[in-house]
Amino acid sequence: MFRKLILSAATLISPIMLAETYSYPIEGVESIGVSSGVEFRIQCGARATLDISAASEDDFQMTLKDKKLKITRNNIERLLSWRFRDVTADIILTHAPQSIDVSGGSHGEMDDCFKNVGKLSLSVSAGSKLKLNGNSGSIDNLDVSLSAGSGVELRNGLNVDHLEVTASSGSRFEAGENIIVETSEVRVSSGASIEVCGARRITGKASSGGSIDVADTTGIVNFRSSSGGNINPDC
């Protein structure tokens, strides 16, 4: 009897699991905000489009105003339905955005968008994760802010003229040796960590248990440490 009840419940729930794709034109996007657990991917191509996969349009909100695209998952009151209400977004732009804001446990990545980018600002918080696949591209100025257990990873080759990173509250920033950074200014605190193995020159501050890893060839200039913060040349 109990088994029959389980099968009946699964039959009733199964339609919720079938995702639909909702497509929108998104010309002129300069900044992106993603929140509330939405998974996403940003790419660059010949035509700007947005495809959102969800069980229903009621599961998410999408707005485009003043060149800012916002995507968020609506709150689900029924706990039983939560696992079946995934929302994913595929974002294609004609050029890299100027800023990306990721919060509320959202996870995403960005690639094929780094051909001679001028400035890019990233804000990642509340357990969210963002990966940038450089693919041998370049950014003049990259500004990154992380907090509350969030993470940013740069990978697959990228050249950055100037990098600024502020990390706090257990967050982590990772840039391996194939991410070449000419100059960097970093601030890390409250148990957060920063790894910039390809940095040529670094300045900044580490405090309250924050840590920074650099290569032994990195030039360390005017760096301050306090309250258990440290910088380690051991990438």
N, C-alpha and C positions, 0 to 999 in steps of 0.2 A: 504493500500500500504506500509506504513511504517513498519507495523508488518511483512509483507512478506519479506521485505528487511532484517529485523533482523533475521528471520528464515533462510534465505539464507546464511547470513554471518555466523551464527552458524554452518550451515552444512559444509561450507568451512573450518572453523577453527577446527571442532571436531576431525579430524585425528591427529592434533598436540597434542591433549590431551592424546592420547594413548601412554603410556610409554612402552619402551622395556627394558629388562635387559641384560646388557653386563657384561660378567664374564672374570676375568683375574687371572692367577697365580701370587702370590706375595711372593715368598720365600725370607727369609732373611731380612725382614723389621725391621729396628731399630729406624726410626723416621718417623713421619707423618706430612704433611702439608695440611691443607684444607682451601680454600678461596672462596671468591665471592659468598657467599650465599648457598653453598652446605650444605645439611643436612646429618648427618652421625651417624653411630653407630660402636663402636669398641668392639669386644668380643675376647675371646681366646678359641681355640678349638684344635682338633687334626690335622687339616689341614689348611694351610693359603690360603685364597681366598678373592677376591674382587668382589662384585656384585654392579654395578652402574645402577640405574634406571633413564632413560631419554627418551625423545621423539626421540632423534637421537644421534649418536656418535659425531656429529658436535656441540652438546650443551655443551661438556665438554672436558677437557684435563686431561689425566692421565699419569704420568711418574714414573718410578722406576729406580733410578740411585744412585749408591754409598749407597745402603741400605735405601734411603729416598724415601718414597712414597708421591707424590704430586697429589692432586685432586683439580681442579678449574672449575668453570662454565664459559663458554665463554660469552663475552659480547653480548647482544641481541640489535640490533639497532632498531628493530621495537617495539615500546612501546606496541602495541596491543598484541604482542606475549609473552611479559614478564611473564604474569601470568600462561601461559601454558608451561613454560620451566623449571619446577622444576627439580633439579638434586639431587638424594639421593644416599648415598653410604653405603653399609654394608661391614665392614672390619672385617675379622676373621684372627687372628694371632695365632701362636703357643706359644708365650710368650709376655709379656708386652713390648711396645716400650720404648726406652730411652727418647724420647722427642715427644711432640705434639705441633704444631703451628697452631692456629686457627685465621683467620682474615676475614675481609670483610663481616661481618654479617652472618657468618656461625654458625650453631647450631649443637651440637652433644653431645653424651654421651658415656661412657665407663664402662663396667662391666665384671665380671667373669675373671678379668685379674690381680688380686692383691694378688697372693699367693707368699709371700716372695720376693717382688720386691725390688731390690737394690736401684736404683736411677731413678727418673722420673722428667723431666723438662717440664713445661707447659708455653706456651706463648699465651695469648689470647688478642686480640685487636679489635678496630673498631666495637664495638657493637656486637661482637660474644659472644656466651655462650657455656660453657662446664660443664657437670655434670659427676662426678665420683661416681659410685655405689660400695661402698667398699665391701659389702657382707662379712664382718668380716675378710677381708684380711689385709695385712700389707705392708708398704713401709718404707725402711730405711731412705731415704732422698727425700723429695718432695720440688721442687723449682718452684715457681709460679710467673709469671709476668703478670700484667693486666694493660690495659690502655684504654682510649677513650670509656667509657661507656660499657665495656665488663663485663662478669661475670663468676665466677667459683663457683660451689657448690659441696661439698663433703657430701655424705649421705650414709645411710644403713650400718653404722659400718665400721670403718677403724682405724688401729693403725699406727701412724706415729712416728718414732723415732725423726726425726728432720725436721722441716718445715721452709721454708723461703718464704715470700710473699712480693712482691713489687707491690703496687696498686696506680694508679694515675688517674686524669681526670674523676672522676665520676664512676669509676669501682667499683665492689663489689665482695668480697670473703666471702663465707659462709661455716662454718664447725660447725655443731651442737654438742651437748654434747656427742653424741655417736661416735664422731670422737676424739679418744684419741691421743693427741700430747704431747710427753715427753718434748721436747724443741722447742721453736719457736723464730724466728727473723723476725720482720716485719717492713716495711716502708710504710707509707701511706701519701698521699698528694692530694691537689687540689680537695677536696670534695669526695674523694673515701672513702670506708668503708671496714673494715675487721672484721669478727666475728669468733672467735676461742673459743667456749664455753668449749671445752674439753681439753684446753691447761693446762699442769701442770706448765710450766714456760715460761715466755715471756720477750723478750727484743726488743728494736728497737726505732723507732721515728715516731711521728705523727706531720704533719705540714700543714699549708694552708687549714684548714677546714677538714682535714682528721680525721676519727674517727675509734676507735677500741673497740670492745666489748669482754669482757672476763668474766669468772665466778668469783665469789667473793673468791673462793679458789685458783685461779691462782696466782702463785708467779711472781710478777712484779719486774724485775731486770734491773737497769741501763737504764731506759726508759726516753726518752727526748720528750718534747712537745714544739711547737712554733707556732706562727701565727694562733691561733685558733684550732690547732690540739689537740686531747684529747684521753684518754683511759678510758673506763668506765667498772667497775666490776658489770655489771647488766645483764648478759645473763639469 
